[in-house]
């Protein structure tokens, strides 16, 4: 006998839902298949946000403390460890999975979204980033890594409980579905961070937007799909918490430009004239006005100081120009200052400059102070600028083309520069040198970093060169110049530059007797710099290679 269909009374749960109860099936406003899809979509978005938080902290560790592999490894290790602890702790919340997941996502959105701004504020207004993992701001970075990892780790156990409450299935299938959505979301977040958030929004706004997306999706999933699992008081609290988080993130986003300007002035001083984020790095110009020497900062490191750049560039260029120099290649040197010194020599027919950052070249051409300092070198018809990676450019350059190769590159201890101080790189430079040609390399400070300096020298020799080490002193101190981004302790700041002159035959660092008279460099100071460098020699150091960097 067929039972007659009796319509459900108004307000009763739909036929696919079930009564509430701890660990029992959830009462959903949608069909189980739709509910399952929505949970997996939430997993996808939350995973993308979580990976953005991780990459943000790694980028901050590299940017603020020095972009060494060590910094990134420590941050990631702390986060992965915390994720394990968070997963274990979430077991206690399984009976309150919906409320617990909502609280976790609201907290994660606030912590992850505000992490970049909080850390940059501490860096800008305290500058106390002392030794490796010293107390204070570095501990704050570890604390953010730990908190973010704990919250990310708590997501999966709670989501597993929620998805099982929609429709029970074997644990293996549920785990496979969850982790598939999680990993695909991580892929999207990992690609979105460098190509969208960092490029178009910057670190601070990108983190705030990610936090807002995280809060909206997490709150909507719990309050929309699992609202019947919550008491009225819990729903109100969760709604209030998410509204408060979104209000904080929105307020921070409105104020982010003013914050950046104030923080930049706290770091660089009040006379910041140009500040931009190129596709490669942060570029800042300060000074360049009467009574204020020009300073050029790349990613927070002082690359050019009007107080002492002449000492550096004359020592870098002039000894290598003693000999044939019709064709000269400058690797780096987008500021135009090395090209300025090369072009002072008679007999130069062509200067090729290979610079990674087109924005630095643009400023060297158009900024009144910087172009005046480089004496409009890039306006000379003999100067030709190519934007590209020096390593890749050398691989396709014709052999035996240049009489002089000038390696005007950042400090070898910076991770991004390591391949440009490798044996393979110097082998490529040797290939493009004509017979009798010379290579000169900026190798970092001699006195304060002798191991790094002599590793560069050993690497150049391993590429088939004979070398003549030398240095020059009296550099401006007081700001980061090497791998460590922090404002330098003046008592330990580098006071010199080290160079390596190299050729197939024994080179001798001397000035060209037929060349222009340098304004500060002399043969006597070159000889003194060579003697001072030899006194710091560390013998037996192995060469640095692409697969085994030693800086």
C-alpha positions, -999 to +999 in steps of 0.1 A: +000+000+000+014+034-010+015+059+017-001+093+007+024+122+005+019+146+033+036+181+027+061+191+054+049+219+076+063+254+069+097+260+085+106+223+088+140+212+076+143+200+040+140+162+034+178+158+028+188+172+062+189+154+095+185+163+131+214+181+148+237+162+172+273+160+181+290+142+153+257+135+136+246+146+101+244+183+095+211+201+088+219+219+056+199+245+036+210+228+004+213+192-010+243+172+003+260+172-031+258+210-033+269+213+003+299+191-003+309+212-034+306+244-014+329+230+014+355+219-012+353+254-028+359+269+006+389+246+011+402+258-023+400+295-014+413+291+022+443+271+009+451+298-016+449+324+012+471+303+035+498+299+009+498+337+002+503+342+040+533+318+039+549+334+009+543+369+023+562+360+055+590+345+035+592+376+013+592+398+044+620+377+060+641+381+029+633+417+024+637+429+059+665+407+072+684+398+041+674+375+013+694+344+023+682+309+021+685+307+059+658+332+065+633+316+042+641+281+056+636+292+092+603+309+085+590+279+065+602+254+091+585+272+119+553+274+099+553+237+090+560+227+126+532+250+138+508+234+112+514+200+128+506+214+163+475+232+150+462+199+135+466+181+168+450+210+188+420+210+164+410+175+175+395+190+206+372+212+185+357+184+164+325+184+184+321+221+176+336+219+141+315+247+125+320+272+153+357+263+156+363+266+118+345+300+118+367+313+147+399+299+131+392+316+098+383+350+113+415+349+134+436+338+105+423+366+083+432+391+109+467+377+117+476+369+081+461+401+066+478+424+091+512+406+094+529+425+066+519+459+079+528+451+115+562+437+107+571+466+084+560+491+110+583+475+136+612+474+111+607+511+101+603+526+136+626+504+156+653+492+132+663+467+158+671+437+138+705+430+154+722+396+151+707+364+138+673+358+154+679+384+181+651+394+204+625+420+195+613+423+159+628+391+147+609+373+174+578+390+162+584+375+127+587+341+143+556+347+163+536+355+132+550+324+114+540+303+144+505+318+147+498+315+110+510+279+109+489+270+139+457+284+123+464+269+089+471+235+105+437+236+123+417+240+091+419+205+076+408+184+107+378+208+111+369+207+074+372+169+075+346+168+103+323+192+084+325+173+051+318+140+069+288+155+086+273+163+052+277+127+039+296+099+055+321+081+034+353+062+038+381+083+053+404+078+023+380+093-002+373+123+020+410+129+026+416+126-012+389+152-020+400+176+007+437+175-002+430+178-039+410+210-033+437+222-008+466+216-032+449+231-062+441+262-041+477+263-030+488+264-066+465+293-074+477+312-043+513+305-051+509+319-086+487+348-076+512+361-050+541+370-074+521+377-106+490+395-092+492+406-056+529+416-054+530+431-089+498+451-089+490+457-052+523+454-033+530+434-001+509+454+022+477+458+002+480+423-012+481+408+024+451+429+035+430+419+004+439+382+010+427+385+046+394+401+035+388+372+010+397+347+038+372+363+062+344+365+037+347+329+025+352+314+059+323+334+074+300+327+045+307+289+046+299+286+083+271+311+086+255+301+053+259+264+051+263+253+088+243+280+105+219+254+121+249+239+139+254+271+158+234+286+186+219+320+181+245+335+204+274+318+184+260+331+151+259+366+164+294+364+179+308+350+146+290+376+125+303+403+148+339+389+147+340+388+109+325+423+106+352+436+130+380+418+111+367+432+078+364+467+093+401+465+105+414+453+072+394+479+052+406+507+075+442+495+071+437+494+033+424+530+032+454+542+053+481+520+036+495+547+013+499+572+042+514+543+062+539+535+035+550+571+031+555+575+069+574+542+072+596+551+042+605+584+058+613+566+090+637+543+072+652+566+046+648+600+061+626+629+052+641+637+018+627+608-002+623+620-038+615+589-057+600+556-044+587+529-067+583+492-069+596+479-103+591+444-115+624+436-099+629+455-067+620+486-046+639+516-060+643+547-037+661+579-044+668+604-016+687+637-016+701+651-047+692+686-037+716+714-025+733+702+006+719+667+004+740+641-014+721+617-037+715+582-024+701+553-044+686+523-025+676+491-042+655+468-020+665+489+010+703+485+004+724+515-003+738+510-038+750+545-046+759+573-022+769+607-036+793+610-007+817+583-019+805+568-052+835+584-070+859+563-049+840+531-057+835+537-095+870+550-102+885+520-083+862+496-102+868+509-137+902+526-142+926+498-134+908+475-159+911+502-186+949+500-186+953+483-220+931+479-251+896+492-243+878+499-276+848+477-266+837+475-230+809+454-214+794+465-181+773+439-163+749+457-139+757+494-136+722+506-145+728+539-126+752+549-154+781+557-131+805+530-142+797+539-178+806+575-169+841+565-159+845+542-190+835+570-214+861+593-200+888+572-216+899+581-251+897+552-276+864+538-263+842+529-294+813+511-277+800+504-242+773+478-237+755+479-204+734+449-193+710+459-165+682+437-151+659+466-139+646+489-167+634+514-140+669+520-127+680+528-163+650+551-168+659+570-136+696+572-147+684+588-179+656+611-166+661+619-129+678+653-129+701+645-099+711+610-110+716+619-146+737+648-136+758+625-113+764+601-142+771+630-165+743+619-189+764+588-198+734+570-214+729+599-237+764+592-253+759+575-287+786+550-278+765+537-248+740+509-256+718+496-228+701+461-228+676+451-201+681+415-191+697+390-168+735+392-171+739+354-169+715+347-196+728+375-218+764+362-215+753+327-227+742+341-260+769+368-264+794+363-293+828+351-281+860+372-280+841+405-284+852+428-255+884+442-244+871+449-209+843+434-188+832+453-157+811+433-132+793+460-113+768+438-094+753+437-059+770+421-029+778+383-035+761+374-002+727+384-016+710+352-027+697+366-059+733+375-069+749+342-060+748+329-096+765+361-108+795+352-086+798+316-097+825+298-116+801+292-145+794+330-147+831+339-148+836+312-174+811+329-196+828+363-190+861+347-200+845+335-233+834+370-244+868+385-236+892+392-265+928+380-262+945+404-238+912+414-223+906+421-186+877+414-162+871+434-130+848+422-103+832+440-074+837+413-047+823+429-015+843+444+014+877+430+021+882+439+058+848+430+072+840+400+049+874+384+040+860+349+035+834+361+010+859+383-008+885+355-011+859+330-022+851+354-051+888+356-059+891+317-058+861+314-080+875+338-106+908+318-106+888+285-110+873+299-142+908+301-158+919+336-149+949+350-131+940+375-105+952+407-088+931+415-057+929+451-045+906+474-025+898+509-017+885+524+016+868+554+032+832+544+022+801+560+037+788+539+066+754+538+084+731+519+061+726+484+048+748+476+018+751+438+018+729+408+024+715+422+056+687+447+049+690+463+083+704+498+090+741+491+097+757+493+131+782+520+124+809+503+145+807+472+123+797+487+089+819+480+059+846+507+055+860+495+022+853+479-012+871+449-026+878+442-062+894+415-083+912+423-115+916+393-137+931+383-171+945+353-189+980+366-181+992+382-148+973+415-144+986+445-125+962+471-111+976+503-124+962+534-140+964+539-178+992+564-183+975+576-214+941+578-198+922+605-180+935+615-145+911+601-119+898+626-093+906+606-062+924+573-073+962+572-077+987+545-085+999+549-049+965+543-034+960+513-057+992+498-045+982+504-009+948+488-016+965+457-031+988+453-001+959+457+024+939+431+005+968+406+004+971+409+042+936+394+047+942+364+023+924+332+033+941+304+013+925+271+002+889+283-002+869+263-028+852+280-057+815+288-057+794+271-084+757+271-094+750+238-076+772+246-046+771+283-037+795+292-009+787+328+000 
